[in-house]
Amino acid sequence: MIRYLYGAELRSYPALRDAMHRDRATQFHDRLGWNVNVDENGGECDAYDGLNPLYVIWEPAPGVHGGSMRFLPMDGRTMVTDHFAGLLDCTIDSPLIWECTRFCLAPDATVKVAGILMLAGGELMRGHGLTHLLGVFDARMIRIYNAIGAAPQVLGSSGTGRDRISVGLWPYRPTDRLRVLRRAGVSSDVSELWFRRAFGRPVTPPLVA
Amino acid sequence: METRTTPRSCLAALEAADTLTELQECAIKLRTALGVDHLVYHWISVDGEQFGFGTYAPAWAQRYQDRDYIRIDPVVLGCFQRFRPVDWKSLDWSSRAARDLRRDALAHGIGNQGFSIPIRGPNGQFALFTVSSTCTDPEWDDFTGTHQRDLILVAHVLNDKALQLRQGRSPQPTIQLSPREVDALTFLAMGYARSQAAEILKISEHTLRSYIESARLKLGALNTDHAVARALTEGLIVSGGAIRDAKGDWPGRSVAQTTDPATALAGNH
């Protein structure tokens, strides 16, 4: 299932939390060779994990991490404003834009998992009235985003080759949802249920007679 | 010709407002435009005070403060841990204290539904913007789904206005704690053990201690408890406890203070 969990809530899911940090270490430290902190348990963690961000985690079986990403609203402290402001022409401080970082897939994850995470990102925008998501990603992720039909609008990049890091925007488009659901292989009802479990209200408000 | 007041048109009026009275007038117009029972902005203790405006009866605002409800209010606790809007019915109301608060709020006409938006400003400033009403769950879901974007924007404009108003009133705190020092002391003030606070902040207990220690030195405190107490009185951190005796500001408050809370409730029994 897709879990939407705040940092403070992750305490209740230690196996899932640790698996996520381990897979992040595998992806960002081992595979991409980024200069990130890996702790003594082999998990990758940074300062933004301490800001009580919202995590979206794909949990294919209890305690198993299939893929995840992390959100912080742009009107507060974010990785983009701290480190990548130079890549942007303007400051972005809208409460209706959330930053998405540490988009991570488990080593054995299929491209479908990326589709499931994109679905969750769309549900967050729809359910919380956001206008955009803002992401920081590397060149490889752009290929994955293109493959699942969710190409971001790139605002700026730095570096070259596989070290190239970009900042991009995904606008909220209501018409994308059906296509994203189909690609993720998840029904609308199931996605609604996961969202409601986390936030206590529906992602689509029911019509009142 | 009649011009219809919409949340968007109220937003323009809000941008132009620069006194508490004008903000209060905007709040009342906005309530009408949205068709809700209440609309409230509530800034919690950046300098040991509660500050707010909105359509709650002054008697309820006063009672909330007198009863120190802020310490147990699931809405405040829930919003403090989140950055997206919170529907009241998604919160945990199971504790006795929370059930009593809910009953009391219903008796004061706050409504059975609520939607609160947490807002964070500079230096750990924390405020809530709330709309509440009486209706069914599907009606409320429809309302919040339709208006949440406007509500979030209104919340942020209100907070900017409140920050501007406060700047004219009170000097900036002379002691500046770092965000991590604020975090560490805030969790201690909320009653968390060091180990729990370290876990929540995802730092080692050793690192947490170093933040507490640096905060203690800045505050000129003798020990951790002293540092927490000083940070609260200086208004450097947020916690319910500091607020009780502080001088808040709320339109109509002076009237409410002369009203006995018991008589204010009497009509509902």
HADDOCK unambig.tbl for C-alpha pairs under 7 A between the chains (distance, minus, plus):
assign (segid A and resid 8 and name CA) (segid B and resid 200 and name CA) 5.67 0.50 0.50
assign (segid A and resid 49 and name CA) (segid B and resid 202 and name CA) 6.95 0.50 0.50
assign (segid A and resid 50 and name CA) (segid B and resid 201 and name CA) 4.69 0.50 0.50
assign (segid A and resid 50 and name CA) (segid B and resid 202 and name CA) 5.40 0.50 0.50
assign (segid A and resid 129 and name CA) (segid B and resid 148 and name CA) 6.09 0.50 0.50
assign (segid A and resid 129 and name CA) (segid B and resid 149 and name CA) 5.07 0.50 0.50
assign (segid A and resid 199 and name CA) (segid B and resid 90 and name CA) 6.60 0.50 0.50
assign (segid A and resid 200 and name CA) (segid B and resid 90 and name CA) 4.52 0.50 0.50
assign (segid A and resid 201 and name CA) (segid B and resid 141 and name CA) 6.89 0.50 0.50
assign (segid A and resid 205 and name CA) (segid B and resid 141 and name CA) 5.41 0.50 0.50
assign (segid A and resid 205 and name CA) (segid B and resid 142 and name CA) 4.82 0.50 0.50
assign (segid A and resid 205 and name CA) (segid B and resid 145 and name CA) 5.60 0.50 0.50
assign (segid A and resid 206 and name CA) (segid B and resid 138 and name CA) 6.52 0.50 0.50
assign (segid A and resid 206 and name CA) (segid B and resid 142 and name CA) 6.25 0.50 0.50
assign (segid A and resid 207 and name CA) (segid B and resid 142 and name CA) 6.69 0.50 0.50
assign (segid A and resid 208 and name CA) (segid B and resid 138 and name CA) 6.59 0.50 0.50
assign (segid A and resid 208 and name CA) (segid B and resid 139 and name CA) 6.11 0.50 0.50
assign (segid A and resid 208 and name CA) (segid B and resid 142 and name CA) 6.94 0.50 0.50
